[in-house]
Amino acid sequence: MKQTFASASFVGELTIFNAGGNKYRIATFVHYAKQIIYIKRIGTHQEYDKWGL
């Protein structure tokens, strides 16, 4: 994942993507076997700090 999306971070079972020039965060669960990404949350950087992931 990091080879394709250098800004991706791993927090527990979630993968966090930066979007909009690092203004937004997209918290996802990646099911590699099914090749599906489930979006858990989308928010600003400030909101992400409050999520407690």
Biopython code that builds the backbone (N, CA, C, O; Angstrom):
import numpy as np
from Bio.PDB.StructureBuilder import StructureBuilder

atoms = [
    (1, "MET", "N", (0.837, -1.189, 0.000)),
    (1, "MET", "CA", (0.000, 0.000, 0.000)),
    (1, "MET", "C", (0.881, 1.253, 0.000)),
    (1, "MET", "O", (0.610, 2.195, -0.744)),
    (2, "LYS", "N", (1.927, 1.273, 0.820)),
    (2, "LYS", "CA", (2.801, 2.440, 0.921)),
    (2, "LYS", "C", (3.530, 2.734, -0.396)),
    (2, "LYS", "O", (3.868, 3.885, -0.672)),
    (3, "GLN", "N", (3.770, 1.707, -1.202)),
    (3, "GLN", "CA", (4.441, 1.941, -2.482)),
    (3, "GLN", "C", (3.552, 2.738, -3.432)),
    (3, "GLN", "O", (4.044, 3.555, -4.210)),
    (4, "THR", "N", (2.260, 2.503, -3.368)),
    (4, "THR", "CA", (1.316, 3.208, -4.235)),
    (4, "THR", "C", (0.867, 4.534, -3.626)),
    (4, "THR", "O", (0.754, 5.535, -4.334)),
    (5, "PHE", "N", (0.611, 4.545, -2.321)),
    (5, "PHE", "CA", (0.130, 5.729, -1.621)),
    (5, "PHE", "C", (1.111, 6.063, -0.509)),
    (5, "PHE", "O", (0.965, 5.590, 0.618)),
    (6, "ALA", "N", (2.100, 6.870, -0.821)),
    (6, "ALA", "CA", (3.166, 7.180, 0.139)),
    (6, "ALA", "C", (2.640, 7.846, 1.411)),
    (6, "ALA", "O", (3.248, 7.708, 2.473)),
    (7, "SER", "N", (1.524, 8.561, 1.320)),
    (7, "SER", "CA", (1.011, 9.266, 2.495)),
    (7, "SER", "C", (0.116, 8.387, 3.367)),
    (7, "SER", "O", (-0.388, 8.856, 4.388)),
    (8, "ALA", "N", (-0.093, 7.141, 2.997)),
    (8, "ALA", "CA", (-0.942, 6.251, 3.800)),
    (8, "ALA", "C", (-0.261, 5.924, 5.124)),
    (8, "ALA", "O", (0.948, 5.695, 5.177)),
    (9, "SER", "N", (-1.050, 5.906, 6.181)),
    (9, "SER", "CA", (-0.558, 5.537, 7.510)),
    (9, "SER", "C", (-1.404, 4.387, 8.026)),
    (9, "SER", "O", (-2.572, 4.252, 7.662)),
    (10, "PHE", "N", (-0.810, 3.563, 8.872)),
    (10, "PHE", "CA", (-1.523, 2.418, 9.422)),
    (10, "PHE", "C", (-1.717, 2.629, 10.915)),
    (10, "PHE", "O", (-0.756, 2.814, 11.662)),
    (11, "VAL", "N", (-2.989, 2.598, 11.341)),
    (11, "VAL", "CA", (-3.350, 2.782, 12.737)),
    (11, "VAL", "C", (-4.216, 1.593, 13.117)),
    (11, "VAL", "O", (-5.397, 1.543, 12.775)),
    (12, "GLY", "N", (-3.632, 0.640, 13.819)),
    (12, "GLY", "CA", (-4.363, -0.576, 14.146)),
    (12, "GLY", "C", (-4.742, -1.290, 12.865)),
    (12, "GLY", "O", (-3.886, -1.540, 12.015)),
    (13, "GLU", "N", (-6.015, -1.622, 12.717)),
    (13, "GLU", "CA", (-6.483, -2.312, 11.501)),
    (13, "GLU", "C", (-6.912, -1.333, 10.410)),
    (13, "GLU", "O", (-7.350, -1.752, 9.338)),
    (14, "LEU", "N", (-6.791, -0.047, 10.673)),
    (14, "LEU", "CA", (-7.211, 0.968, 9.703)),
    (14, "LEU", "C", (-6.042, 1.513, 8.895)),
    (14, "LEU", "O", (-4.901, 1.533, 9.356)),
    (15, "THR", "N", (-6.349, 1.949, 7.693)),
    (15, "THR", "CA", (-5.403, 2.662, 6.853)),
    (15, "THR", "C", (-5.938, 4.077, 6.705)),
    (15, "THR", "O", (-7.093, 4.282, 6.331)),
    (16, "ILE", "N", (-5.080, 5.054, 7.003)),
    (16, "ILE", "CA", (-5.463, 6.456, 6.957)),
    (16, "ILE", "C", (-4.806, 7.099, 5.739)),
    (16, "ILE", "O", (-3.595, 6.994, 5.545)),
    (17, "PHE", "N", (-5.619, 7.764, 4.926)),
    (17, "PHE", "CA", (-5.122, 8.448, 3.743)),
    (17, "PHE", "C", (-5.246, 9.951, 3.945)),
    (17, "PHE", "O", (-6.231, 10.427, 4.508)),
    (18, "ASN", "N", (-4.253, 10.694, 3.488)),
    (18, "ASN", "CA", (-4.325, 12.149, 3.451)),
    (18, "ASN", "C", (-4.938, 12.547, 2.120)),
    (18, "ASN", "O", (-4.648, 11.940, 1.089)),
    (19, "ALA", "N", (-5.778, 13.560, 2.144)),
    (19, "ALA", "CA", (-6.413, 14.035, 0.908)),
    (19, "ALA", "C", (-6.494, 15.557, 0.944)),
    (19, "ALA", "O", (-6.430, 16.171, 2.009)),
    (20, "GLY", "N", (-6.633, 16.141, -0.211)),
    (20, "GLY", "CA", (-6.797, 17.591, -0.291)),
    (20, "GLY", "C", (-5.601, 18.356, 0.232)),
    (20, "GLY", "O", (-5.757, 19.334, 0.963)),
    (21, "GLY", "N", (-4.409, 17.920, -0.137)),
    (21, "GLY", "CA", (-3.207, 18.620, 0.316)),
    (21, "GLY", "C", (-3.002, 18.528, 1.809)),
    (21, "GLY", "O", (-2.560, 19.487, 2.442)),
    (22, "ASN", "N", (-3.322, 17.371, 2.380)),
    (22, "ASN", "CA", (-3.150, 17.088, 3.807)),
    (22, "ASN", "C", (-4.182, 17.824, 4.668)),
    (22, "ASN", "O", (-4.017, 17.930, 5.883)),
    (23, "LYS", "N", (-5.243, 18.331, 4.036)),
    (23, "LYS", "CA", (-6.298, 19.028, 4.778)),
    (23, "LYS", "C", (-7.336, 18.049, 5.333)),
    (23, "LYS", "O", (-7.962, 18.322, 6.357)),
    (24, "TYR", "N", (-7.515, 16.925, 4.665)),
    (24, "TYR", "CA", (-8.518, 15.939, 5.062)),
    (24, "TYR", "C", (-7.889, 14.585, 5.338)),
    (24, "TYR", "O", (-6.804, 14.282, 4.841)),
    (25, "ARG", "N", (-8.581, 13.765, 6.142)),
    (25, "ARG", "CA", (-8.171, 12.406, 6.429)),
    (25, "ARG", "C", (-9.315, 11.465, 6.067)),
    (25, "ARG", "O", (-10.483, 11.761, 6.316)),
    (26, "ILE", "N", (-8.961, 10.335, 5.479)),
    (26, "ILE", "CA", (-9.937, 9.302, 5.162)),
    (26, "ILE", "C", (-9.495, 8.042, 5.895)),
    (26, "ILE", "O", (-8.446, 7.476, 5.589)),
    (27, "ALA", "N", (-10.291, 7.606, 6.856)),
    (27, "ALA", "CA", (-9.998, 6.395, 7.612)),
    (27, "ALA", "C", (-10.699, 5.226, 6.933)),
    (27, "ALA", "O", (-11.914, 5.257, 6.738)),
    (28, "THR", "N", (-9.939, 4.199, 6.574)),
    (28, "THR", "CA", (-10.495, 3.069, 5.830)),
    (28, "THR", "C", (-10.085, 1.743, 6.446)),
    (28, "THR", "O", (-9.099, 1.649, 7.178)),
    (29, "PHE", "N", (-10.868, 0.724, 6.129)),
    (29, "PHE", "CA", (-10.489, -0.656, 6.416)),
    (29, "PHE", "C", (-10.293, -1.324, 5.066)),
    (29, "PHE", "O", (-11.201, -1.333, 4.234)),
    (30, "VAL", "N", (-9.111, -1.882, 4.849)),
    (30, "VAL", "CA", (-8.792, -2.510, 3.572)),
    (30, "VAL", "C", (-8.911, -4.021, 3.731)),
    (30, "VAL", "O", (-8.198, -4.629, 4.530)),
    (31, "HIS", "N", (-9.818, -4.621, 2.966)),
    (31, "HIS", "CA", (-9.985, -6.077, 2.953)),
    (31, "HIS", "C", (-9.212, -6.588, 1.739)),
    (31, "HIS", "O", (-9.729, -6.638, 0.623)),
    (32, "TYR", "N", (-7.963, -6.963, 1.990)),
    (32, "TYR", "CA", (-7.065, -7.318, 0.894)),
    (32, "TYR", "C", (-7.536, -8.544, 0.118)),
    (32, "TYR", "O", (-7.418, -8.573, -1.107)),
    (33, "ALA", "N", (-8.061, -9.547, 0.794)),
    (33, "ALA", "CA", (-8.487, -10.774, 0.117)),
    (33, "ALA", "C", (-9.620, -10.503, -0.881)),
    (33, "ALA", "O", (-9.658, -11.099, -1.957)),
    (34, "LYS", "N", (-10.535, -9.608, -0.522)),
    (34, "LYS", "CA", (-11.660, -9.269, -1.401)),
    (34, "LYS", "C", (-11.366, -8.063, -2.291)),
    (34, "LYS", "O", (-12.157, -7.734, -3.175)),
    (35, "GLN", "N", (-10.231, -7.404, -2.057)),
    (35, "GLN", "CA", (-9.838, -6.209, -2.800)),
    (35, "GLN", "C", (-10.897, -5.117, -2.714)),
    (35, "GLN", "O", (-11.294, -4.514, -3.710)),
    (36, "ILE", "N", (-11.339, -4.888, -1.466)),
    (36, "ILE", "CA", (-12.359, -3.879, -1.194)),
    (36, "ILE", "C", (-11.840, -2.938, -0.109)),
    (36, "ILE", "O", (-11.218, -3.371, 0.861)),
    (37, "ILE", "N", (-12.104, -1.654, -0.288)),
    (37, "ILE", "CA", (-11.782, -0.671, 0.740)),
    (37, "ILE", "C", (-13.092, -0.131, 1.300)),
    (37, "ILE", "O", (-13.938, 0.370, 0.559)),
    (38, "TYR", "N", (-13.249, -0.241, 2.621)),
    (38, "TYR", "CA", (-14.428, 0.285, 3.310)),
    (38, "TYR", "C", (-14.038, 1.611, 3.951)),
    (38, "TYR", "O", (-13.068, 1.676, 4.706)),
    (39, "ILE", "N", (-14.780, 2.655, 3.657)),
    (39, "ILE", "CA", (-14.512, 3.956, 4.256)),
    (39, "ILE", "C", (-15.223, 4.020, 5.593)),
    (39, "ILE", "O", (-16.440, 3.860, 5.675)),
    (40, "LYS", "N", (-14.439, 4.259, 6.648)),
    (40, "LYS", "CA", (-15.002, 4.352, 7.986)),
    (40, "LYS", "C", (-15.360, 5.794, 8.336)),
    (40, "LYS", "O", (-16.434, 6.061, 8.876)),
    (41, "ARG", "N", (-14.442, 6.734, 8.020)),
    (41, "ARG", "CA", (-14.672, 8.138, 8.345)),
    (41, "ARG", "C", (-13.931, 9.036, 7.378)),
    (41, "ARG", "O", (-12.886, 8.670, 6.840)),
    (42, "ILE", "N", (-14.484, 10.213, 7.166)),
    (42, "ILE", "CA", (-13.816, 11.266, 6.411)),
    (42, "ILE", "C", (-13.951, 12.539, 7.236)),
    (42, "ILE", "O", (-15.032, 12.864, 7.726)),
    (43, "GLY", "N", (-12.850, 13.247, 7.380)),
    (43, "GLY", "CA", (-12.913, 14.483, 8.145)),
    (43, "GLY", "C", (-11.691, 15.339, 7.919)),
    (43, "GLY", "O", (-10.746, 14.937, 7.240)),
    (44, "THR", "N", (-11.723, 16.527, 8.498)),
    (44, "THR", "CA", (-10.576, 17.425, 8.402)),
    (44, "THR", "C", (-9.462, 16.919, 9.309)),
    (44, "THR", "O", (-9.661, 16.011, 10.116)),
    (45, "HIS", "N", (-8.295, 17.521, 9.161)),
    (45, "HIS", "CA", (-7.161, 17.153, 10.010)),
    (45, "HIS", "C", (-7.514, 17.399, 11.481)),
    (45, "HIS", "O", (-7.170, 16.593, 12.345)),
    (46, "GLN", "N", (-8.189, 18.496, 11.760)),
    (46, "GLN", "CA", (-8.580, 18.817, 13.135)),
    (46, "GLN", "C", (-9.561, 17.787, 13.691)),
    (46, "GLN", "O", (-9.447, 17.403, 14.855)),
    (47, "GLU", "N", (-10.511, 17.338, 12.893)),
    (47, "GLU", "CA", (-11.465, 16.314, 13.329)),
    (47, "GLU", "C", (-10.751, 14.993, 13.578)),
    (47, "GLU", "O", (-11.055, 14.290, 14.541)),
    (48, "TYR", "N", (-9.810, 14.661, 12.714)),
    (48, "TYR", "CA", (-9.046, 13.422, 12.854)),
    (48, "TYR", "C", (-8.343, 13.359, 14.207)),
    (48, "TYR", "O", (-8.287, 12.299, 14.830)),
    (49, "ASP", "N", (-7.809, 14.484, 14.659)),
    (49, "ASP", "CA", (-7.128, 14.519, 15.955)),
    (49, "ASP", "C", (-8.057, 14.134, 17.103)),
    (49, "ASP", "O", (-7.587, 13.668, 18.140)),
    (50, "LYS", "N", (-9.356, 14.319, 16.939)),
    (50, "LYS", "CA", (-10.334, 14.028, 17.989)),
    (50, "LYS", "C", (-10.929, 12.623, 17.889)),
    (50, "LYS", "O", (-11.644, 12.196, 18.796)),
    (51, "TRP", "N", (-10.647, 11.898, 16.806)),
    (51, "TRP", "CA", (-11.253, 10.574, 16.606)),
    (51, "TRP", "C", (-10.790, 9.543, 17.614)),
    (51, "TRP", "O", (-11.538, 8.611, 17.912)),
    (52, "GLY", "N", (-9.616, 9.670, 18.137)),
    (52, "GLY", "CA", (-9.114, 8.713, 19.121)),
    (52, "GLY", "C", (-8.801, 7.346, 18.545)),
    (52, "GLY", "O", (-9.023, 6.329, 19.202)),
    (53, "LEU", "N", (-8.292, 7.311, 17.335)),
    (53, "LEU", "CA", (-7.967, 6.028, 16.701)),
    (53, "LEU", "C", (-6.736, 5.458, 17.289)),
    (53, "LEU", "O", (-6.301, 4.379, 16.885)),
]
sb = StructureBuilder()
sb.init_structure("model")
sb.init_model(0)
sb.init_chain("A")
sb.init_seg("    ")
for serial, (resi, resn, name, xyz) in enumerate(atoms, 1):
    if name == "N":
        sb.init_residue(resn, " ", resi, " ")
    sb.init_atom(name, np.array(xyz, "f"), 0.0, 1.0, " ", f" {name:<3s}", serial, name[0])
structure = sb.get_structure()
